[in-house]
């Protein structure tokens, strides 16, 4: 520890994978020693954070907290102050796309406000589509395993991933509010506490009562509020979190699939394989072996097939 360094300062490991005029692709790994909020910081560029593993929270102010997990994307607007915390002190690994307003104008011009990036255009709770999760993890794997990535290809893949993610998490028109602002904040906080608990230990045999205790509400209330806020049942989110953890292991480790299944909280290899295939459209073995070269082409088509490219 250097002189004057705070005792609870997390350790950041940053790698620049691609550095272009409009877009930078990087990888960040954080090892925290505390769950307390860090110092106030601000980014010079807009940032799309795509966690690969772990969990962290961004605090924009009192009662303004967004959780980042492998199920979600997190957006940081250039120049706006924020603080980070790491629930459960498990840290995270994250693919970070740092981009200019010119890049944003190319992929989603309606997100540009008078002050630059209008983050209100996006939903902090929107789940990433499975195809985007796969594209994110496969792009990181290419860099992590030393595969040669031509700068032009890296820029193209990064912009396509940025495009697909921003379109996926666009905020839908809000329904008429039926709750007071205080009640809405309490609901969000209850969901946030639940997500923090799940993503800190996705492999745990959670019960609804366990998670309700974390959120300080009744089990029936949590089940209702969570589905209303996330659009998924509590069990469905637990399952998705286990699969997100397993995806990272399938693509980025040599561990056996049975070991991965058990570590992620699945009762058996067959249960894991069935659930994995249902979400991602390919079995773990297919992704790991790369048996069919068409898989990579298909995943890229899913991510890049936007109307602008078809025109």
C-alpha positions, 0 to 999 in steps of 0.5 A: 500500500502506498503512503496515504492510500485509503485502507478500503481502496479496491485494487483495479486491473485495467487492460486496453484491448482496442483504442480507436478514435470513437471507441475504446474496448477495455477489460477491468477486474476489481478486487475490493477489500470493503463494501463501502462506497469509493471516492467520487469519480467521473469518466472523460468518455461515456462508458457501457459496462458489461460485467462478465462476473461478479457485481458492483453498484454505481451511486449517482446520489442519494437514493440513486443506485444501479446494480451491475451484474452479468445479466445487465449493462450499466451506463456511465455518462461522461462528466457526471460524478458517481461512486462505486461500491462492491456488495459482498466484496466479491469484486467483478470482471467487466468488459468496458466500451468507452465511446464518444458522443460521435459514436453514440450519434452513429448507433442511437442518435435519440439518446443524445440530449442537450448535455450529451448522453441522456441516460434517462433514455435507458432502463437500469433494470433491463435484462440483456438478451441472451444473444448480447450476453453471448456476443459480449463473452465471446468478444472478451474470450477472443482477446483473453486467449490471445486470438489475433483481432484486426483493429478494424474487426475489433472496432466493428465488433465493438460498435455492433455490441454497443449498438445491440446493447443500447437498443436492448436496454432502451426504456419503454414508455413508462405507465402512469405512476400509481405509487408515491416517489418514496414508495417507488424508491422503496420498491427499487431498493427492495429489488436492488437488495435482492439482486445484490444477494443473488449475484453475490452467491448465485450458487446458493440454494436460496428460498424466497424467505431468505431473499425476502429477509435480505430485502426486509419485506414479506415473501409474497411482497417480494415475489410481486415487486420483483416481477413487476420491476424486473419482468422475471420471477425471483427464481427465473433471475436466480437461474439466469444468474447461475447461467451467466456465471456458468457461461463465463466458466464454459468459455473461459476455463478448462473445468469439466462441465459437470464441475461447472454445473455443480459450482453454479448451483445446478443439481446435475449436468443434464439439468444444467445443459437443458437450461443453458441450451434453452437460454442461449440456444446452444449447449455448453459443449457446442460453445466450448468445442466450436463444433459448428463454425456456423455458430459464430456466424449466427451469433454475429448475425443476431447482434448485427442484424439491424435495419440500418445494415439491411438497407 
